[in-house]
Amino acid sequence: MIQINLATPAPSVPVSLDKGPVIFVGLALVLGALAIGEAISMRQALLFLIGGLLGLTLYHASFGFTGGWRRFVVERRGNAIRAQMLMIAAASVVFIPLLALGNANGQVLVGAFAPVGVSVLVGAAMFGLGMQLGGGCGSGTLFTVGGGSSRMLVTLVFFIVGAVIGTAHLPWWLELPALPEISLGRTLGVPGGVIVTLLGLGAVAVLTVLVERRAHGGLEKSKPAPRHGVARLLHGPWPLVAAGLGLAGLNIATLLTAGHPWSVTFGFGLWGAKAAQAVGVPVETWAFWSWPGPAKALGSSVLADVTSVMNFGIILGAALAAGLAGKFAPKVHVPFASFLAAAIGGVLMGYGARLSFGCNVGALFSGIASGSVHGWLWFASAFVGSLGGVALRPLFGLDGFKK
């Protein structure tokens, strides 16, 4: 029986708006889009704004993989993982048919496909371990930096370092055993690919339900929202399920606009390579940066790179959300042990993402939604690596020092 709660909702909690950051970041988003549209193209400007909406959504819902995975391991609570599976499922029912068509309105569409091999297995495990030490995944690092976290800025800097090192070593890793790209949509047909993907995602969600019920006797109930209606929309917090569906919609918009799904970490490698090039490191002679795609990106403005402009948008969108929520308060002090964990975690994530063809966004979210088998391998391996990261966190005082 469906029960309808007719009780009057609690009055909304007022928000102390950070007017300065809201005005500054709002202008930065508008002027940035205009500048990118003028310098590059209106398509790039639109992708910059899509990135802004991604950052706003990620921040208002605190939608990250790191904390959700750790909470499932430590507390046996799986609501965050179920929201992630729903997000990927919603994207997959659109991605797989669109990718089978190959184009939409004249835009060629390419999925997030990659070989299935040792490189993915090792790289994803490194990433999973690193994200628990660094404190955020690929998207999580960006939106927390936008929210004013100095510690996550450390993670981002070393993420970039690890990504550049990964580009130097990737050709060697690609020589190790691997199967070619496997697309469920092409192998099983569109209906079969969608069904198998949904069954896999559903199985993960059911597993979290069984584990949570066994540990607690039932599923965790959502806490009452502190705000309602328009106030909640503007100032947050947003429910995980709604945010997951919103992120799926924005990834679909990215596919239709850019011609490929949302990704994060290529931009980090590009920023690091340009910085290294500026101080005399001949990265253009490295095998990775001589390949057509990376070579073109390295030789062009960073604003011409889709991943980069979307990353910039995510940071600004998250900063706007933090200001709207009255929470934009950068913290400068970072204890040495926490700094060390952030640095190690950042390098592991950057290196691991390059080896495994993406992070929780490019490989897991966009990969599985595209019907790529490598996305499933990435998920399994990264989760195992995450278990190691959870075990190591107390050594750095992240969950209280281990006695």
Disulfide bonds with the S-S distance in Angstrom:
none
